């Protein structure tokens, strides 16, 4: 699933994004990648409620559409 979110990332978000897009991370093992992704998602969940509200709103919109593709 891809969502385009328009929000102001904090310094910690910027650090996570930099780490997640680093070449070393891209070629890391699955466990490392999952841990770092989980940390970033946890940070978004607890520190950026506007992101969670946007995701919830988009999921509700997609559930109404007949071509629901959230799990594809």
Secondary structure, 3 states (H helix, E strand, C coil): CCCCCCCCCCHHHHHHHHHHCCHHHHCCCHHHHHHHHHHHHHHHHHHCHHHHHHHHHHHHHHHHCCCCCCCC
